[in-house]
């Protein structure tokens, strides 16, 4: 958890908060791929990319 807080502090200090939505989307896509890795839904998810 401390990594997340340090990363948010860095974004705020360097005025790069516009990157936050990008990282959230990347994490959500990664989580989605992790959850659907061994299921029947996997072929349909992989066709999106």
Backbone as JSON, one array per atom type, in Angstrom:
{
  "sequence": "XXXXXXXXXXXXXXXXXXXXXXXXXXXXXXXXXXXXXXXXXXXXXXXXX",
  "N": [[0.82, -1.2, 0.0], [2.01, 1.2, 0.61], [3.48, 1.86, -1.6], [1.57, 2.75, -3.41], [0.67, 5.1, -2.16], [3.03, 6.59, -2.14], [3.42, 6.85, -4.88], [1.16, 8.38, -5.6], [1.75, 10.7, -4.16], [4.03, 11.49, -5.56], [2.93, 12.02, -8.12], [1.28, 14.16, -7.48], [3.1, 16.05, -6.51], [4.72, 16.52, -8.73], [2.97, 17.61, -10.48], [1.57, 15.97, -12.31], [-0.96, 14.85, -12.45], [-2.7, 14.24, -14.42], [-2.0, 11.82, -15.45], [-3.05, 9.89, -13.84], [-5.71, 8.73, -14.48], [-4.97, 7.13, -16.66], [-3.23, 5.19, -15.51], [-5.02, 3.96, -13.77], [-6.84, 2.78, -15.56], [-5.13, 1.0, -16.89], [-4.48, -0.71, -14.75], [-7.03, -1.76, -14.18], [-7.62, -3.16, -16.56], [-5.56, -5.04, -16.5], [-6.28, -6.41, -14.15], [-8.73, -7.45, -14.97], [-7.9, -9.2, -17.02], [-6.42, -10.95, -15.45], [-8.4, -12.11, -13.84], [-10.0, -13.45, -15.7], [-8.42, -15.38, -16.79], [-8.39, -18.24, -16.79], [-10.94, -19.0, -17.58], [-14.08, -19.5, -19.32], [-14.67, -17.15, -20.51], [-12.36, -15.99, -21.36], [-11.43, -16.22, -24.16], [-13.1, -14.32, -25.39], [-12.42, -11.95, -24.13], [-9.77, -11.63, -24.94], [-10.09, -11.11, -27.63], [-10.78, -8.48, -27.69], [-8.46, -7.08, -27.54]],
  "CA": [[0.0, 0.0, 0.0], [2.83, 2.4, 0.68], [3.87, 2.2, -2.97], [0.48, 3.53, -4.02], [0.68, 6.44, -1.56], [4.22, 7.29, -2.63], [3.17, 7.17, -6.28], [0.21, 9.49, -5.62], [2.48, 11.89, -3.73], [4.88, 11.9, -6.68], [2.1, 12.63, -9.16], [0.8, 15.45, -7.0], [4.23, 16.97, -6.39], [5.25, 16.85, -10.05], [1.86, 18.13, -11.27], [1.24, 15.05, -13.39], [-2.17, 14.13, -12.06], [-3.42, 13.82, -15.62], [-1.62, 10.43, -15.73], [-3.76, 8.99, -12.94], [-6.72, 7.89, -15.16], [-4.27, 6.14, -17.49], [-2.77, 4.1, -14.67], [-6.19, 3.24, -13.26], [-7.36, 1.95, -16.65], [-4.18, -0.1, -17.09], [-4.65, -1.65, -13.64], [-8.31, -2.46, -14.34], [-7.48, -4.13, -17.66], [-4.72, -6.13, -15.98], [-7.08, -7.18, -13.2], [-9.72, -8.18, -15.76], [-7.21, -10.31, -17.66], [-6.05, -11.89, -14.4], [-9.59, -12.82, -13.39], [-10.58, -14.27, -16.76], [-7.36, -16.14, -17.42], [-8.68, -19.65, -16.97], [-12.38, -19.23, -17.68], [-14.66, -19.57, -20.66], [-14.76, -15.78, -21.01], [-11.03, -15.56, -21.8], [-11.31, -15.95, -25.61], [-13.81, -13.12, -25.76], [-11.66, -10.82, -23.64], [-8.57, -11.47, -25.74], [-10.42, -10.56, -28.94], [-10.88, -7.03, -27.55], [-7.14, -6.49, -27.63]],
  "C": [[0.85, 1.26, 0.0], [3.31, 2.83, -0.7], [2.82, 3.08, -3.63], [0.48, 4.96, -3.48], [1.89, 7.24, -2.04], [4.04, 7.71, -4.09], [2.21, 8.35, -6.41], [0.88, 10.79, -5.17], [3.37, 12.41, -4.85], [4.07, 12.6, -7.77], [1.63, 14.03, -8.75], [1.93, 16.48, -6.97], [4.75, 17.41, -7.76], [4.17, 17.38, -11.0], [1.55, 17.27, -12.49], [0.01, 14.22, -13.05], [-2.99, 13.68, -13.26], [-3.07, 12.38, -16.01], [-2.4, 9.43, -14.89], [-4.85, 8.16, -13.63], [-6.08, 6.81, -16.03], [-3.83, 4.95, -16.66], [-3.92, 3.3, -14.09], [-6.76, 2.32, -14.33], [-6.43, 0.76, -16.91], [-4.32, -1.14, -15.99], [-5.96, -2.43, -13.77], [-8.26, -3.49, -15.46], [-6.63, -5.32, -17.21], [-5.48, -7.01, -15.02], [-8.13, -8.02, -13.94], [-9.08, -9.39, -16.44], [-6.79, -11.37, -16.65], [-7.24, -12.74, -13.97], [-10.11, -13.8, -14.44], [-9.56, -15.19, -17.42], [-7.75, -17.59, -17.71], [-10.15, -19.96, -17.16], [-12.82, -19.3, -19.14], [-14.7, -18.19, -21.3], [-13.45, -15.33, -21.65], [-10.93, -15.33, -23.31], [-12.01, -14.68, -26.05], [-13.08, -11.86, -25.29], [-10.45, -10.57, -24.51], [-8.87, -10.92, -27.15], [-10.57, -9.03, -28.88], [-9.54, -6.36, -27.76], [-6.45, -7.07, -28.82]]
}
